[in-house]
Amino acid sequence: MLRVRDIMTADVDTVSPETSLREAMELFSSRHISGAPVVVGGKVVGVVAASDLLALASAMPGVPTERVGADDEDDVWERAEEWTGGEEPPAEYFRELWADVHAEVPERISQIDGPEWNALEAHTVDEAMTRRVCAVRAEVDVRAAADFMRSAGVHRVIVMEGDQLVGIVSTMDLVKAIAEGRLTAQRYAFNADDRFRDREQGTA
């Protein structure tokens, strides 16, 4: 019987709730993983997946491209006459157009690492993580673990021994085990001796 301990990844990458989305994405990319347990003080408090990060990132408002209550096209062309034709418009003209968009222009330019410019740094794993922890023991049969993942609708389960994190099993681990034929039951067809048949059935 193939057990969870036989296919799990024991060297588990973890993140904390304070990890920025950018740091989490960089970890996933560099380690070629799609999710990780969220740990605080050695205790698993949740799980975050790449899909969670993408969902949060896609919901973030971008840097505004036009201000609320912006002038209509006719008004803009009227204001365009404020400078002499053929010359570059004064910077003050554009500054006035964007006067109500967050920080002053000079401040925005000097603070390019701020949240407005890098939203992934301004948000953390705590905002994206799933606090429901789906866990199994290392001794559980792989088929039972796969059925649990299916019923829970998750792509990975944490492997725990008590409160201790000992590994993680993902759908990729299951696919690999199937591809390697490790879930195939072993049957001995070369000998019809009753002793072998009884031994296989556990009745010897």
URPE-V653757 format. One record per residue. N is the residue number from 1. SS is DSSP state (A for helix, B for strand, O for the rest). PSI is psi in radians with two decimals (none if undefined). D_CENTER is the distance of its C-alpha to the mean C-alpha in whole Angstrom. Layout:
# URPE-V653757
<<N SS PSI D_CENTER> <N SS PSI D_CENTER>>
This chain:
# URPE-V653757
<<1 O 2.20 32> <2 O 2.23 29> <3 B 2.86 27> <4 A -0.69 23> <5 A -0.42 24> <6 A -0.36 25> <7 A -0.14 22> <8 O 2.77 19> <9 B 2.04 18> <10 O -0.51 19> <11 O 1.53 18> <12 O 2.22 15> <13 O 2.31 12> <14 B 2.84 12> <15 B 2.92 11> <16 O 2.85 13> <17 O -0.46 13> <18 O -0.11 14> <19 O 2.31 12> <20 B 2.77 11> <21 A -0.66 9> <22 A -0.78 10> <23 A -0.71 11> <24 A -0.74 7> <25 A -0.68 7> <26 A -0.67 10> <27 A -0.85 10> <28 A -0.73 7> <29 A -0.79 10> <30 A -0.54 13> <31 A -0.05 12> <32 O 0.87 11> <33 O 2.86 9> <34 O 0.13 6> <35 B 2.89 5> <36 B 2.63 8> <37 B 2.60 10> <38 B 2.12 11> <39 B 2.40 15> <40 B 2.07 18> <41 O 0.62 21> <42 O -0.02 20> <43 B 2.32 19> <44 B 2.12 16> <45 B -0.05 15> <46 B -3.04 12> <47 B 2.48 9> <48 B 2.34 5> <49 B 2.82 3> <50 A -0.62 2> <51 A -0.58 5> <52 A -0.75 5> <53 A -0.74 5> <54 A -0.70 7> <55 A -0.77 9> <56 A -0.76 10> <57 A -0.66 10> <58 A -0.38 13> <59 A -0.14 14> <60 O 2.43 15> <61 O 2.40 19> <62 O 3.09 20> <63 O 2.22 23> <64 O 2.42 26> <65 O -0.21 28> <66 O 2.57 31> <67 O 2.71 32> <68 O 2.35 33> <69 O 0.48 37> <70 O 2.65 37> <71 O 2.53 40> <72 O 3.03 41> <73 A -0.71 42> <74 A -0.72 46> <75 A -0.67 46> <76 A -0.73 44> <77 A -0.57 46> <78 A -0.73 49> <79 A -0.42 47> <80 A -0.34 47> <81 A 0.01 51> <82 A -0.28 51> <83 O 2.82 51> <84 O 2.34 53> <85 O 2.43 53> <86 O -0.26 52> <87 O 2.79 50> <88 O 2.40 47> <89 O 2.53 45> <90 O 2.59 45> <91 A -0.58 42> <92 A -0.52 43> <93 A -0.83 43> <94 A -0.52 39> <95 A -0.66 39> <96 A -0.66 40> <97 A -0.61 38> <98 O 0.39 35> <99 O -0.50 37> <100 O 0.29 35> <101 O 1.56 31> <102 O -2.30 30> <103 O 2.86 31> <104 O 2.63 34> <105 A -0.86 34> <106 A -0.65 35> <107 A -0.70 32> <108 A -0.67 30> <109 A -0.64 31> <110 A -0.28 31> <111 O 1.00 28> <112 O -0.17 25> <113 O 0.16 23> <114 O 2.94 23> <115 O -0.61 20> <116 O -0.55 22> <117 O -0.44 21> <118 O 1.39 18> <119 A -0.49 16> <120 A -0.44 13> <121 A -0.41 15> <122 A -0.24 16> <123 O 2.64 13> <124 B 2.95 11> <125 A -0.57 9> <126 A -0.54 12> <127 A -0.31 11> <128 O -0.37 8> <129 O 2.72 8> <130 B 2.18 10> <131 O -0.15 13> <132 O 2.15 15> <133 O 2.01 15> <134 O 1.99 16> <135 B 2.66 18> <136 B 2.90 21> <137 O 2.73 24> <138 O -0.43 24> <139 O -0.08 27> <140 O 2.49 26> <141 B 2.45 27> <142 A -0.67 24> <143 A -0.69 25> <144 A -0.67 25> <145 A -0.72 22> <146 A -0.71 21> <147 A -0.66 23> <148 A -0.74 21> <149 A -0.70 17> <150 A -0.84 19> <151 A -0.55 21> <152 A -0.25 18> <153 O 0.66 16> <154 O 2.77 13> <155 O -0.02 12> <156 B 2.63 12> <157 B 2.54 14> <158 B 2.45 15> <159 B 2.09 19> <160 B 2.55 21> <161 B 1.73 24> <162 O -2.18 26> <163 O 0.07 23> <164 B 2.22 22> <165 B 2.11 19> <166 B -0.19 20> <167 B -3.06 18> <168 B 2.50 15> <169 B 2.22 16> <170 B 2.96 13> <171 A -0.53 15> <172 A -0.63 15> <173 A -0.69 18> <174 A -0.76 20> <175 A -0.72 20> <176 A -0.74 21> <177 A -0.69 24> <178 A -0.78 25> <179 A -0.57 26> <180 O -0.01 28> <181 O 0.37 30> <182 O -0.21 29> <183 O 0.00 29> <184 O 2.26 32> <185 O 2.40 35> <186 O 2.19 38> <187 O 2.47 41> <188 O 1.83 45> <189 O -0.04 47> <190 O -0.13 49> <191 O 2.11 51> <192 O 0.16 52> <193 O 2.32 54> <194 A -0.54 54> <195 A -0.70 53> <196 A -0.68 50> <197 A -0.74 49> <198 A -0.65 49> <199 A -0.69 47> <200 A -0.63 44> <201 O -0.04 44> <202 O 0.43 45> <203 O 0.05 48> <204 O none 50>>
